[in-house]
Amino acid sequence: MIRKCRLPVLIVCILLLAAVAGYSVRRAAERTSRLDRPAQGGPAVLPGPVTLAGDAGRRVVFRNMVWGPHRDELASVPADKPTGPRVASGVKCLRFSAAAGTGICLQGEHGVVRDTYRAVVLDQELRERRTFPLAGTPTRARVSPSGRTVAWTVFVSGDSYTGTGFSTRTSLLDTEGWVLRDNLETYTVIKEGRPYKAADVNVWGVTFADDRTFYVTVATGGQTYLAAGDVASRELTLIHGNAECPSLSPTGDRVAYKKRVPGLPADAPWRLYVLDLRTMKETPTAEQRNVDDQAVWTGDGSLVYSLAGDQGTDLWTVRADGKGAPRRLLEGALAPAVLGR
């Protein structure tokens, strides 16, 4: 009798286990489906080709932050229809910049023991040209107007510009001969007309005038400076105080940057300013919120920068002349490049 009861009990147990397993699979699928779907009411994101070519029309290429299967991928929208459907490339980047058909994509690679990072130089169709290991967490990237020279900054210790316990490394790469200058802190700093040496010099946030001349942040002695860099002389000349993460205008006569304003909270100290390099006059923009980003010029006298949003970050825009009011340009987006004409 006992043996006869065992088989039905075994069958019942198997059916129960199958039901539980099926339920678990369905719940997991539902959770995955929710993660893969764009947020309700958010922009549509569709897979497709993304190009950096200059003749493809005026557009914005950026890191898509909308929750779903294309999060972190480079995506593109027409510059005159930024809220329209996005085309996602499949190429994932943490930081990105592009100019003249060259892209720089800073990526993370998850490991068993620790994460690693690499810089990937992309051609105009987002194909890999060359990769380089990074010494830390990606934070800034830029490409020169010609597309020949790229730059990146990583945190090698710490993970925020707001504190004092961080260190960065900034590199320049010539993509013609693949010559890597892997640490701009080896350049000579010129302060008040004389060479300046200190153990605490820190360099980050390149913006290019051309393949020889650039601007960058130099920090030393508890202060930050806007510095003019020269590749040929290997010098960084300090030209203006209290400036971080510069961005040179397309006309080369103005620099946007984040400035520490006295009286603001220690964890949100920055406002977005613009410096006229001819007169050295500063102008605050109309953006009154904390901007911890390296802004991008749009070509029409406006700036684009990131602020926290429901999906991580949104891109906002404001006029560089201090007039007008900020407005949101792109929901769920980061690290933009404004391309084409």
Secondary structure, DSSP 4 states (H G I P E B T S, - for coil): -HHHHHHHHHHHHHHHHHHHHHHHHHHHHHHHHHHHSPPTTS--EEE------TTS-SEEEEEE-SSSTTTTEEEEEETT-TTS-EEEEEEE-SEEEEETTEEEEEEEE--SS--EEEEEEE-TTS-EEEEEE-SSEEEEEEE-TTSSEEEEEEEEE-S-SSSSS-EEEEEEEETTTTEEE--GGGSEEEETTEEE--TT-EEEEEEESSSSEEEEEEEETTEEEEEEEETTTTEEEEEEES-EEEEE-TTSSEEEEEEE-TTS-TTS-EEEEEEETTTTEEEE-S--S---S--EE-SSSEEEEEEEETTEEEEEEEETTS-S--EEEESSEEEEEEE--
